[in-house]
Amino acid sequence: MQKSMKYSYNTFRLYRSEKQFSYVIRARLIMKDPVDCRVLEAAVNKTMTRYPYFAVSVRLEQDGAYVLEHNPAAVAVLEKGTWRPKLGSKEVNRHLLFAECTGREIDIYISHALCGGKGFQPFVMSCIWQYVADRYSVLPEAPAIRKPGTALLPDETAEPTLEMLNSTGEPIFRRQSKKPAILGWDYLNGLYNPFRRKPNFRLYTFSQKEILKFAKGNDASVVSFFLVVAAKALDRVLPEKERVIGGETAHNPSASLGIPDTHCDLLSHVLIDYEREMLRSWSLEKLGTMTRGQILLQTDPSVSFAELGRGFETLEALEGITGLEAKKEYVKKHNPNSGKDAGHGTFILNYTGRADWGEVADYMESYALIVEGHMLFEVSSMGDKIFLTQMQLIDEEKYAAALQQVLTELGISFTVEGPFPRQLTKHELPEA
C-alpha cells in the first residue's frame, strides 16, 4: 500500500542536502562471540516483518514530493569492508536501512528520516534478540523486547497533528539566550578542510549502578549529569573570551502527545547556558539542580509543542510548492532547526533512555549510537552498563582528554576506546 508522507517527519529530512552532513544513524554492537553473518541476515529479515513501517523505499511524485512506499525486497546484510553502499541504492535493494558484520561486530544503518534513536532502538533490540535465538537455539528472557511475530503497539505508527500541537496555548517559558560559544573554527575545518576533516568517535563504558548512584547523590539525572560533565570539560579547553558554554539535549514529547510508542523522530530541544564562573564555583549538586530545572521548564508540553509546531508549519508550506528543487530550496531556507533564528549549544548530548535488554545483554559487549556531528555525545544503556559515544569532525585530542580529566577527578570509573572512524553513509534518492 502506498501512503503519501508529505506532512510527515518521515520525509522532511530527505529534502535536506547531504553535501556536508549525513542524515544516517549507525548502531554499532560488539558481541561476545564472532558473528555468523548468514544467521544475522535471516534474523534481520525476520525482524523486518515486525516493523513494516521501516520496509520502505522512496518514490518521487509528479509534483516533486518524496513518498515512502512499501518495499517487499530483502534487507541487505553485508560483509563489512572499506566501502559501504548508500541508503536507497540498488545495492541495498532500495531500502533505507541495511546491516554489516565482521568479526564480533554488527552495524545497522538506517535513515534518520525514518526515526531517531528512540524509534531505532526497539528495532535493533528485536534484531539482536532474534539473532541470539537463532544462533544459539535459545529463547532469551527479555519481556521488554518486541519479538518478531508480535502485533504493533496501538500508537507505534502514529504521528502528531497540528491540532495536537496547538492544544496547550502559549508556552509557559521563553528562553533568553546568553549567546554561548559555538565551535565555528572546528566546524569550518571539519566540513571544508581535507587536511583536518577526520570524522571519528570514542566509546566510553561506565557502570550503570555507579552513574545512577552518583547522579542521585548530586540531584541529577543521567542526562543532566553528563551535560554538566561535558560543560565542565569544555570549560578547560575553550578560550577565556568565551564566557558561556551551551549544553543542548533533545526531548521526545511523544508521551505528552498521547503517542508514547511512536517510531517518529519527534524532537524538541533543550538549551542550557552555563556561565564559566558557574561551572567553576558552583557545587555539582547546584549545577545538577539548575540543569534539571531547565530541562523541566523546556520540556513542558506548551514549550516543546510550540517548537514542533514550527516544523509542521514548514511542512504545510512544502505541500504547496511544486518541483523537487523548489522544495529543497524552501527547506534549506526555512528549516526551523538551522539558521540564525535557531538555538544552538556549544555541544549536544542526547540520551535514549534506560533500555531493558534482558538476557540478550549476556551475549553482548557494547552498544553505541553513532551519528553525524561535532562535540556531540550519545548516551545509551545495556544490561549493567552505560555507554557514551563522543563524536567529532576533526581528530582533536584535547576535548577527550578534558572529559576524561573531569570524570577522573569526580571519581567516576570508566574505560575508553578509540578514536574510531565514523563510517556513516548517505542517501541515494530519485531525482526529477
N, C-alpha and C positions, 0 to 999 in steps of 0.2 A: 504494500500500500504506500502510495506517495503522499507526503504531507508537506505543505509549504511551511517554511520556518522563517518567513520574512520578518516577523516580530520577535523572533526567538533569540535569546542569548546564545543559542547553539549555532548560530551562523554569524553573529555580529563580528567576531574576531576574524572570520575568513576574508573580510573586506580590507583588513589591515595589511600594510606592507611588511614583508619579512626581509627587507634588504639588510637591516642591522640585527633585528631581534627575531628569534624563532618562537612561535606560539605552540610549543610542544612540551609535554610533560614526560619525563622518564622516571619510571620506578626501577630502582636497582636493588636486587635481592641476592644475597650471598647465602647459599645453602651449606649445610654441614658436609654433604656428600656431593660428588660430581653429578652434574645434571644429565639426565637422559633426554636429549632433545626431541626424540620421536614421541616419548611419553608426554613431554611438555606440549607438543603440538596437538596431540589428541585432547589433552586436558584443557588447553586454551579454547579450542573449538567447541568442546562440550560446554564450557562455561559461557560462551557467547550465546548459546540458546537461552540462557537465563537473563541475558542483558540485551534484548533485541534493539533497544534504542542506541546501542553502540555499533550495531551491524548495519552501517550505512555508508553510502558513497555520495559524492556531491554532483549535482546536475545544475546546469545553467539554464534558467528560463529565458524566454524571448525578451523580457524587459530588463535582463541583466542581473536578476536576483539569483543568489545561490539557494538551492533547495536540497535538503537531505532526503534521500530515498533508500528504501531497503536494499541491502546488498547480500544476496544469498551465498556468495563465494566464500571459500575457506579463508580463514585468517592465516597469514604467513607467519611461520616460526622458523627463523633462520639461524644458521651457524654464524656467530659473531665474527666480523672481520674489520678491516680498516675503513670499508665503505659501507654506508647504510642507505637504504632507499628512502625516498620521500613518501610521506603520508599521502594517500590518494593516487599513487602511481600504479602502473600495471604490475610492477614487481611485488606489490603487496595486495594485489587483486582489488585495487581501488579503495581499500578500506582506509579509515582514518586511525587505525591502530595496527601494530604488529609486535612481535616478540623476537628476541635474540637470546642465544645461550652459548656459553663457553665455559669449560671447567666447572666451577661451582657457582657461576654467576648466571642469573636470569635478568634480562632487561625487557621491560614492557613499555612501549612508546604509544602515546595517544595524543590526539589533537586537543589543545587547550580550548578549542571551540566547543567540544562535546561536554566538557566537565572541568572542574578544578580538582584539587587534592581530595576534598571531601567526597565528591562523586566518583573519583577514580579508585579510591582505596577499597571500597567493597568489592569491586571487580577484581582487583589484584588479589585480595584475600581469597576470593572464590576460586581463582585460577590456581593458587598455590595449594589450597585445600584439596582440589581435585587432582592436582599433580601428585601430592603426597599419598592420597588414597590409591591412585593407580600405580605409582612407583613402588610402594611398599605393601600393597594389598592389605591396607588397614582403613578404618574409618575414624580419623582423628576427632576427638571430642572438641567441638568448637561451636556452641549454640549460637553465638553472635554472627557467625559467617553465613552468608546466603548461599545455600547449596544449589548446584545445577539441578533443575527439575522442580524447584520450589516456585511458588507464584510470586509475581511482582507485589511489592508493598503498595497500598492504596494510592499513595502520593508520589511514587518513585519517578513517574514521568511527568508530574505536574509542573506547571510554570506559573509565575505570578502574573497578575493582570494589573493594568493601571488603576482599576477600581480598588484592588487590594492595597496598592502603594499609596493611594490618596486617602486612606481611611483614618489617618492619625492627626490630620490638621497640621498646624505649624510646628516645626522642630522645636523641642524644648531647649536646645543648645546650639549655638553657632560658634564654632571655633575661630579664634583670632590668632592667626599665625604669627610666631615670633621670628619668622624667616630663618629657619635652620640651615646649616651648612649643606650644600649639595656637592657631591664629589665630581664636579664638572670635568676637571682635568683627567681624572681616571676614565670617565665615560668617553671623552674625546680619543684618548689613547686606545681604549678597549674597543671602540667602534671603527676607528679610521686608521690607526697606526699599525701597519702589518708587523712592525718590529716589536711592538708591545702587546698587541692583542694575543691573548692566550687564555680563552675561557676555561675555567677549572673549578673544582670543588674539593673541599676537605670534609671528611666524615668524622664526627665526634661521637663517642659512645659513653653514656652515663648510666649509673644505677638509678632506675626509676624511683626506688624507695628513698634513696638519698636526696634526689632532687625534690620530691614531694615533701619530705620532712624539712628540708632547708627552706623551701618556699613558704610552707605553712608557718614556720618559725619567724618569718620576716614579712608577714601579712601580704604574701604574694601568691599568685597562681603560677602554673608552669610558664605560661606565655609572658606574664609580667616580670617574672624572674629573669628570663632570658632577654627581654627587652632592656632591663636595667643593666645586665651584664654586658650586652653588646654596646650600649651607650657609654658605659664606663671604659670599655676597651677603646672606643673611638676617641674618647677624651684624652687618651695617652698619645695619640698619633696625629691628631689634627692641629693645624696652626692655631696659635692663641688668638689670632684675629677673628676666628670663627667662634662666636660667643654662645651659639645654641646648636645642640645636636638633636636631630629629629628622628624619633622612632616611628615606624609605620607598621601596622599589622592589619590583616584582613579579618572581616567579620562576616559570617554567613547568617543572614537573618531569616532563613527558611522556616525555622521553628516558629518565630513570631508571625510569619505569614500563614501558618497552619499547614505547611507542607514540609515537615521536618526531614523527610527522606528523599526529597527531590534530588536528582543527579545534576541538575543545572548549576552552573557556576555563578551563583548569585552572591556577589560580594560588595559590601561597603567597606570603607577604610577608616581606621582609627589612627590619628596622628597625635603624637605626644612630643612636646618640646621640652628638652632637658637643658637648662642653663648650665654652663660649665661649673659655676660656683655651687650649684645644687648637687651636681654629681660628686663634687669633691668634699662638701661639708655635711650633707645630709646623711643620716644613717640609712642602711639598707632597708630597714623596716619603713622609714618615712618615704623613701623612694618607691617601695612596693605599694604602699597605701595610695600615694599620688597616682601611680600608674594604673592601679586597679580602678581608682575613682574616675580617671579619664576614660578608661575602657567602658565602664558602666554608663557614663554620660553619652558617649558617642555610639554605643550600640543600642541605645533606646530606640524602639521602633520608629518614633517620629523623626529621628535623625537619620537612621540607616535607610528607611523607606524613601525619604526625600532624595537621598543620593542615588538610589536605584531608579527612582522616577526620572531623573535627568537622563539616564541611559535609555530609558524607554522612549523619551521624547525624541532622542536621536533616531531610534529605530522607526518611530512613526514617520518622521521626515523622510527616512530612507525609502519607505514604501512608495512615496510619490515621485521618486526620482527614476528616470529611465536611463538604462545603459550602465554596464558594469564599471567602466572607467569613471563615470559621473558619480556612481555610488561610492567607489573607493575614495574619490577626492572629497566627497562630503564627509565620510567617516574620518578622513585624515584631518579635516579642519574642525570637526565638531565632536570628536571623541571626548567625553566628559572626564576620562581618566588621564588625559595628557594636555599639554599646553599650559599657558601662563595662569589660567584660572583653576587648574587642578592642584590639589595639595600634594606635596612630596616630602618624604622624610630623607634623612641622611642615609638611613639603612631601612631595610624591610625585613621583618621577622614574622613568619606565619607558623601556626600550629594546627595540624589536622585533628588533634584531639586524641584522647586515650582510646586505643583500639584493643579489643579482646580477640586475640588470635587463637586462644585455646591451646590445644595440644599441637597445633601446626607450628607454633613457635619453637617446639623442641627440635624441629628439623632445620631450623634457620639460624644463621649467624647475625645478619643485619638486614635492615630495610631502610631505604633512603629515597626521598623525592628530589629530583634534580630538574630545575627549570632555568630559563634564561634570566640573567640579572647580574648586578654588581653590588656587592655588600648586601647580599640577600641571603637570609637564613630560612631554612625549612626544618621544623621540628616534628618528629613522628615518634611513635612508640610501638613496641612489640614485646610481649612477654614481660620480663622484669627489667627491660632496657628502654632508655630514651635515646634517640639519635638526633643529631643536628648536622645538617649539611650547610657549609659556608661557601657561597658561590661568588666568584669574582670574574671579571672580564680580562684582567691582567694578572700576571704572576707576580704579585707584590706580597712579600713575606710579612711585612710589618703589621698588617691587620690581624693575621692569625696569631702572631707572636703576642700581640697585646691582649687578645681574647684569652689565650692560654695563661698569661700572667695574672689576669683578673681572677680566673677560675682557681688557679693555684693559691693565690692569696686568700681567697674565700674558703679554702679547704675542701673544694669540690674535686673528687677524683674523676678522672676521665682518661680515655685513650683517644688518639687522633691518628688518622691515616690520610695520606695524600700529600700534595695535591694530585688529583686525577684529572684527565681531560674531560670536559663536559659531555662531549659526544651526543649532541642532540641532532635532529634532522629538521626539515622544513616541510611545507606542503607543496604538492603539485595539484593545481586546481584547473578546471576547464576555463578557457578564455573565450572572449567574444570573437 
